[in-house]
């Protein structure tokens, strides 16, 4: 009996040891995530950054994403939509102020939110929450991504900012916090205040201190499951562009891309085999927005393959939505939240994916540019033809019938041809994509 009991105990120990090994192995395979924001950067410009150009030649998945929020479009709404997994509505930059709080600030934060402050907080978060609940059209819940990560025991860190100088004063712009904050407007750890340096050769006399950022990234990468990094120089350059000429803009852009490339090289050397790196421009540049180039790039680097990203939200190779990113981040950790309606990314192997994506984007921009003028012209002609035809029918007996010249029969023949556009033009609109027309 004693031998049987000993054998049973030994068997249980063996089974438990195998189980623990399996759990440990699964945990080990669970990589970390670094999310890097290069806001206001186009796909073409991203590919000018040396390390990205090199990496995308044989690794990484690329897509262009819609940047729409709830209502009018803005940087803040796109960042918040990523964090909500639903198109979100927030106020402008004056209310998107995330910072490390002093003792008094922490007391105020707890008084207005009822929550204990963390490393990074927004004292005005209730204004955004109320704006979204009162005027939101899609039922978004701000901070869903950050809340879900924290509730599942995952450590979140935030680094960097896009601060600018306005009217001689520092304007704090930390939009990436809208993506990774929790429902109370908090981020557990990070550094958004002490990460820049004075640099009169850069926009607004401010630059990201990349040497400090490298050290901070390494520190928070080691102690966090997901690290969000806002590289604000690209945003500052786009906002400062109106103060530059073509040569000085290009000179600053080249220097910024050189610094960014150096930083990204350090990141790619740092990450492990099972880690994932996202590089995202959450909103298009002012110039691209003006020219209807309203898709921004997103890149995802994993351990295998390269090509394009797609999602069930858009159902197009290489085209995704900003509401998909947060869902995909959760999916990397094997979790999900039903409040987020975006879909996780699917990867499509494609050696010439970027070339295809660039051509598709040109066609999309062309269609968007001519659509309004073509449709308005069509509607105007058809509407006017119907109105004129009705009037002509009412007064047809008063229209002279001429053998030569413009008489009753000739007028009705002309009107009939214009009215036919009501049948012909919709067919033309439906068949145009088949032939990939790029002009009116």
N, C-alpha and C positions, 0 to 999 in steps of 0.2 A: 504493500500500500504506500509506504514511504517512497519507494523508488518511482512509483507511478506519479506521485505528487511532485517529486523533484523533476521528472521528465516533463510534466505539464507546465511547471514554472519556467523551465528552460525554454520550452517551445514558445511560451508567451513572451519571454524576453527577446527571443530571436525575431518574432513577428513584430514586436514593438520597435526593435532597433531598425528593421527594414522600413517600417512605416515612417519613423523619424527621419531616416535617410532620404526617403522619397519626398517628405515635406521640405527638408533642407534643400534638396536638389531643385524642387519647384521654386522655392524662394530665391535660390541662387540664380535661376534662369530669369527671374523677374527683374528686368533691367530698370535703370533710372531714365528720366527724361530731362532734357534741357530744351527749353522753348526760348528762341531768340527773336525779338521783335526788331525788324528793320523797316519801320513804318515809312510810308510815302516813297517806296522804291518800286520801280517797274521790273518786269521779268528781264527785259533787255539790260537794265542797269545792274540787276543782281548778277547777271552772267558776266559783267565786266569786273566783278570782284575776283581776283586771281584764284583763291582757294575754292570758291564756288564753281568757277569755270572748270577747274581741275576735277573736283569731286563729281560733278554731274556728268562727266565724260564716261564714267563707268559705275556710278552708284547713285542712289537717291531717287525719289519719286517726286514729280513736279506737277503742279496744277495751277490754274487761274481760278480765283474764287470771287463770287459776288460779295460785295461789301455792304449791302443794304442793312439798315437798322429798321426801327419802327418809325414811320413818318419820314421827315427829311433826313438825308444821309449826312453823317459826320463821323469823324474819327472815334469819338466817345461811344456812339451807338454801335459801331462795328466791334469795338473791343468788348463792350457790354454784351453784345449778342453772342460772341464766342463763349463768354463765361456763363451765359444763360442757356445756350443751346436752342434759343428761340429769338426771333427778332425783338430787340429790346429798345426801350425808350428811356433816355437819360437827359439831364441838362448839360449845358456847355461846360467849358473848362473851369469856369469860376467855382463850380461845385464839385469838380473832380480833383480834390486836393487831398492826396494821401501823404502822410508824413509820420515821422516818429514824434510822439507827443511827450511834453514835459509832465510834471506832476499835476499841474492845474488842468492841462489838456486831457489827461487820463481821467481825472475826476469828472470833467465835462462830458467826455465820451460815454462814460458809464451812466451818467445822469440822463443823456438824451437817447441812448440805445438800450440801456438795461443790460448791456453785455460787458464783460471784462475786456479791457483793451489788450491788444497784442503788440508786436513789434512795430507794425505799420497800420495806421488807422485813418479813416476819413470822418472828421467831425460833422461834416455836412451830408453824410450818407442818406439820412432820412429824406432829404429833399429829392434825391434821385429815386429812392424807393417809392415816395409818394407820386413823383412824376410818372413813373412806370405804371403804378397801379391805377392812377387816375386817368392817364391819357394813353396808356398802352393798348394796342389793338390785338395782340397775339397771345396774351396771357403769360408773358415771360416772368420768370422769377430771378431777379438779379442775384449773382453770386452762387448759382447752383453748382458750378464746377468746383469752386473752392470749398464749398460746404461739403460736397460729396467726398472730395479727397480727404478732408479733415476727419469726417465721420468714419472713414474706412482706415483711419490710423496712418495715413500717408503724410509725410512732412513736406510742406510747401514753403518755398523761399522766393523772394522777389528782389531783383537788383536793378539799379539804373533809373534814369528819368529822361524826359525830353524838355527840361526847363528852358525857358527863354527869358530875355530881358524885354519888358514892355513898359514904355513911359518911364524909363530909368529904374524900374523895380523888377526884382526877380519874380517871374510868374511860374509857379510850380505846376508842371504837367507830368502826371504819372498815370497815363491812360492804361498801361498794361495791368495796373492793379484792378481795374474793372473786370479783367478776365479771370484773375486768380483769387480775388477776395472771396470771403464767405458772405453769408446773408446779412451780416452786421457791418460789412465794409472793413473787414480786418484781414491782414495777412500775418501768418504766424511768425515768420522770421525774414530777415533781409536787410538791405541797405539802399534806400532811395534818396537819402539826403547828402551823404558824404561820398560822392562817387565822381564828381566833376572837377575840373580845374580851369583856371583862367587861361585863355589862349586867344590873343588878339588876331591870330591868323584864321580863326574859325568864326562861323556865324554867331552873332551876338556876343562875341568874345568869350564863348564857353565851349568846352570840349569834354567829352567823356575821358576820364583818366584811365586809359586802357591798362596801364601797369597795375593800378589798384584794382581794376575790375577783374583782371586775370587772377589775382590772389583771392579776391572775394568769391569769384566763381568756383575756384578750386575748393575753398573752405565750405561753401554752402552745398556744392555738389557732393562732397564727402558726407555731409550731415543731413541731406535732404533726399527725398524720393523724386521730387520734381522742382527744378529751378527755372524761374522765369527771368529773362534778362531783356531789359529795354535799352537798345543802343540808340540814344536820342539824336546823334549827330545827323542822321539822314532826315529826320523830321525838322530839325533846326535849319538845315540847308534849304529844304523846300520852302519853309516859311520866310527865310531870309532872301530868297531868290530875287525878289523885286528890287533889292538894294544892290544887286550885282550886275555886271555886264557879262557877256558871253564868256570872255576869257577868264575872269576871276571866278565865275561860277564853276567852270570846268576845272580850274586849278584846285579849288576847295573840294570839289567832288572827288578828284583823283586822290587827294591826300586822305580824305575820309575813307575811301574804299581801300586804300593801302593799310590804314590802321585797322579797319574792320577785318580785312583779310588776315592780318597778323593775329588778331584776337581769335578769329574762328579757327585758324590753324591750331592754336593752343587748345581750343575746345575739342576739336576732332582728335587730337593726340591724347586728350584726357579721358574721353569716354571709353567705356568698356564694350565688349563685343555685343552684349545684349541690350545696350542702351539705345535710345532713340533721340535724335536731334531734329527739332522743327525750326525752320527759318521762315518767318512770315512777315509780309507787309500787310498790315490790317486795313489800310486805306490807300487809295491811289493819290498821286501827287496832284497839286492844284492844276498844273498844266494838263495832265492826263484827264482829270475830271472835266475840265473845260472842253477838251477835244473828244469827249464821250468814250474815252478809254477807261471804262469803269470796272475793270477786273484787275485784281491784285494777286501777286504770286504767293504760293505756299509751297514749301519744300519739306520733304520728310526723309531723313536718312536713317536707315536701319541696316541690319547686318547682311542683307542679301538682296540682290537684284537691283535693277533700275528701270525707270520708265515713267508712266503717268499715274496719277491718282484719279479715282472716280468715286462717286457716292450715289446712293439711291435718291438723294434729294434732287439732283439735277439730271441724272441718268445720261450723262455725256462724258466720254473719255476726256480727262484733262480739265474738266470744269466742275468745281465743287462750290459749296456755300460756306460762309463764315460760321454758320450755326453747326457745321459738321465737325469743326476742329475740336471743340471741347468734348464732344461725344467720342471722338477718336482717341483723345488723351485718356479718357476713362477706360475705353476699350483696351488700351495697352496694359492697363492694370487689372483687366478682367472684371471690371465693375461697370454699372450703368445707372442712370437715373431716368425714370419715366417722365420727369418734367421737361427733359431735353428732347426735342423732336428731330434734331439733326440725325444724320446717319454716319456710322464709322466709315472710314475710307477703305476702298478696295484698291489693290495695286494691279496695274496692267503693265506687263513687260513690253517694252518698246525701245528699240535701239535708237530710233529717230524721233523719239517722243517730243523733245523740245522743238524740233523743226516743225513737226505737225502742229503742235500747240501754237507756235508763232504764226503759222499760216491761218489757222482757225481764228485766232484773235484778230488778225487783219480783216478777215471776212466779217466777223461779228461787229467790229468797229465800223466798217463800211456800211453794213446793213443798218446799224443804229443811226449813222449819220444821215442816210438818205430816207429812212423810213418815214419820218415825220413829214418831210416835204412831198414825198410821193403819195402818202395816204391823204394828206390834206388837200393836195391838188385833185386827187381822184374823187374824194368826197365832195369837194366844191363843184367840180364839173357835173357829177351825177345829180347832186341836189339842185343846182341851177337849171339843169336840163329838165328835171321833173317839174319844177315850178313853172318854167317858161312853157313847157308842153301843156300843163293844166290850164294856164291862162290862154294859150293859143286855142285849145279845144273849146273853151268857154266863148271865145270870140271868133271862132273859125269862119262864121258867115260874114264877118266884117273884114276878113283878110281877102284882098283882091286875088282872083284866080287869073294868073297871067300865063300866056303861052311861052313867052320869053322873059328872062330875068327872074328875079326872086319873087315867086308867087306862093300861093297857099301850099301846093303840092311839094314844092322845093323846100319850104320851111319845115314841113313835117318830116320830110326825108332826112334833113340834117339833124333835127331833134331826135329822130329814131336812132341814128347812128351814135349820138352821144349817150342816149339811154342804154344802148347795148354795153357801154362800159361797165354798167352795174353787174353784168354777167361775166364779162371778159376779165376785168381786173382781179376779182378774187381768185380766178383760176390762175392768173399770172403770178399772184402772190404765193399760191400753193406750189407751183412748179419751179419758182425761182431757186429755192434751196437745192433742188436736184441738179441744176446746171451751175450752181455756186457763182451766181452773178455777183459782181462786186461794185457795180455802179448803177445809177438810176436807169 
